[in-house]
């Protein structure tokens, strides 16, 4: 069990940064960062970014200095490394390309939404989640593309996120109505986007609501992830609610899991059930246990 730091070589924000990692667990890494006074916002999925002026004090606090290549190998060997494409901060370009394919000519709105999805307090409800939902929609609708209203609803569904269930969805829907009106989208399309955003509060579309089923299934696709990815999802959700005590979080999360297990069906689209249902039930039941 050890925490490692590489040399400050990575330029950003007018300085250079080191990476701080554990070869054992994120719990060990977070505990060391807390002890060393490294802020939570410096965490990026599997490491902390630390500015050059902190390097010496981190080594003095017990971080083992290693070359960058050694640090990467230790992170990979630990099983904690997150692929670059899953990092929220690295997704600006691919997400903006997707936005421009949905609503060309309105790049400013796309940037606003990306800024919202990239807010520091978001851990799970981040750009990574946005991309995962958009990719899940691709899978569920291929060889066609998702309807523009469904894709726009994906972009707006957590555009406002303060961790308040129901309120976040309503505020996101209101934001969609306001912003899409300002760019001249037809009223019927705006109403449909807002309806779909509000639906993600319950994930319970009507039996004949194909668009609602697509968005809800895509939003919950993470439940059917492989065990390692599901564990990362759980860790990120816990970080989203870092302000909540362990006991209160456990109680609230258990209620969420029971509600999800009670959804019948959990996934509505046949392709979604085929891809994710069995794994989702296993993951949820194991988490509850």
PyMOL commands that set and color helices and strands:
alter all, ss='L'
color gray80, all
select helices_A, chain A and resi 26-36+40-42+52-61+68-78+84-86+88-90+92-102+107-117+127-141+148-156+167-182+187-199+210-219+221-224+227-240+246-262+270-288
alter helices_A, ss='H'
color red, helices_A
select strands_A, chain A and resi 3-6+10-12+15-22+48-51+64-66
alter strands_A, ss='S'
color yellow, strands_A
deselect
rebuild
show_as cartoon
